Amino acid sequence: MNTRRVAITGVGLASPIGHDVAAALDALGAGRHGIRRIDAWDAHPEMLTKLGAPVTGLDLSRWPRKTTRAMGRVARLPLPPVPCPHPP
């Protein structure tokens, strides 16, 4: 039998209600959510919703702009807690 091992070394979080576990738990406990109207979606009348929960305020300053500019928005979400292999 082939077994694989995984080591979880920490918890990172990028969510609409906080960028660390403590902030997210505080928001949940207080009944806050990250859902809001997305004005940029007005340009797309075929979309059936105008609500979303965007993740904003991520600190990507540890990563070179050339690297983050080449990534899509979803690919940048896990970057803040990850050490940069080539700091700017």
N, C-alpha and C positions, 0 to 999 in steps of 0.2 A: 504494500500500500504506500502510495506517495503522499506524504503529508507536507503541507506548507505552513510556515510560521509567519505570523505578522506581529510586529511590535508597534503599538500605538504610543507615541511619545508625547502627545499633547493634544489639546483641543483648540482648534481655530474656528472663528465664526465670522461670517460676513452676511449680515441680514439687515432688513429694513428697520429693525428695532434695536440694533446695537451691533458693535463690532467685537464684543467679547462676551463671554458667558454671563458675567455678572450684570452687565447692562441689559442683555436680552431677558434675563430672568426678572430683573427689576421692572422692565416694561411689561412683561407678561403678568406679573403680580399686580401691577397698577392698572391693568386692562387696556394698555396702549397697543396699537397695531401700526403697521407701516403702510397700510393701504391708503392710496390717495388718487386723485384724478391726475392722469398723465396728459398734459396739454399737447405734447408733441404728437399724440395719436390723432388729434383733430384733422391732420393732413391725410388721414387714411379713413375715409368714410365707410369702407367695406368692413372695418373692424366693428364687431358687435359690442365691444366693451370700451370704456374709457378709464377703467380703474386698473391699478397695478400696485405693486409693492416694490419699488425700485431700491436697490442698494446704493447709497450715496456716501460720500465722504471718506472713501478709502484712501489711505496714505500709501502711495506708491513711490515716494521720494527715494527709497532705498534702491529702486530699480532704475536702470538707465532708460531714458525716454525712448531711445531707439528701439529697445526691447519691447516696452509696453505699447508703443505706437503700432507695432507690427501685430499685436494680439487683438483678438476680438474682445468685446466687453465681458463675455462669460469667462474667457480664459484668464482675465485679470482678477477675477473674484478671489481665488485662493492665494494670491501673491502676498498680501500684507503680512501674514504670520510666518511666511517662508523666508529663510535667510537667502539673500542674493548671492549667487556664486561669483558675480563680477560687479561689485558696487560701482556706482558712477564716480 
